[in-house]
């Protein structure tokens, strides 16, 4: 797509795509008379809310069932498994915030549908090489943005006290679980996802990939809160993020360890294990 201001016919491709998602999700879960009369924006919000809730609950329950029951005492010692009460509290906090979380992808879709962002609808519009380059740059921008947003939520004391502290009540292995991944104050969760939207104004991005990445956040955040160190370099896995929850001053990164390495806040779980031994 060469033009800096997409034509209305091209923008209609985005509208058709989100309308398709609405029909698939809402049509599968609700009677048509409930959602069809709603304006398109609210249909998209409702679809994001129902889809996000299902992804969060289903992935969380399956993850917990596997690591706490099927593989009990394999990945974690018995005293490191969180109580059901702790997990239900995390679900309660996340579900209170979910309607607000889902405003962000709804707003980003609205901006794309109106031509305000640098999105393209089809990979063929730019080619696979350009798509992969843009995706890599997008992920770097997102990683940089989330790192600094997360770090400032710790460094700016009022933000930590009134927002991020809600997430950090889970500060030990036996209080962390996959369900803690979305247990934030609503504004905190939105702020940490905002770099995904800001990047749309800086980097040409495939719209479908952007939407998929936003929803994969629910699964990724579940992963980094399960306290199981996968030892896959340079991934910012649960081993690193567990240290973040216990020291509060390290491992602010999201997908990789590179930002923490660059800015001097990296602490390696292997080194922590050797200290204990």
Buried (B, 14 or more C-beta within 10 A) or exposed (E): BEEEEBEEEBBBBBBEBBBEBBBEBBEEBBEEEEBEEBEBBEBBBBBBBBBBBEBBBEBBBEBBEBBBEEEEEEBBEEEBBBEEEBBEBBBEBBBEBBBBBBBBBBBBBBBBBEBEBBBBBEBEBBEEEEBEBBBEBBBBBBBBBBBBBBBBBBEEEEBBEEBBBBBBBBBEBBBBBBBBBBBBBBBBBBBBBBBBBBBBEBBBBBBBBBBEBBBEBBBBBBBBBBBBBEEEEEBBBBBBBBBBBBEEEBBBBBBBBBBBEEBEBBBBBEEBEEEEE
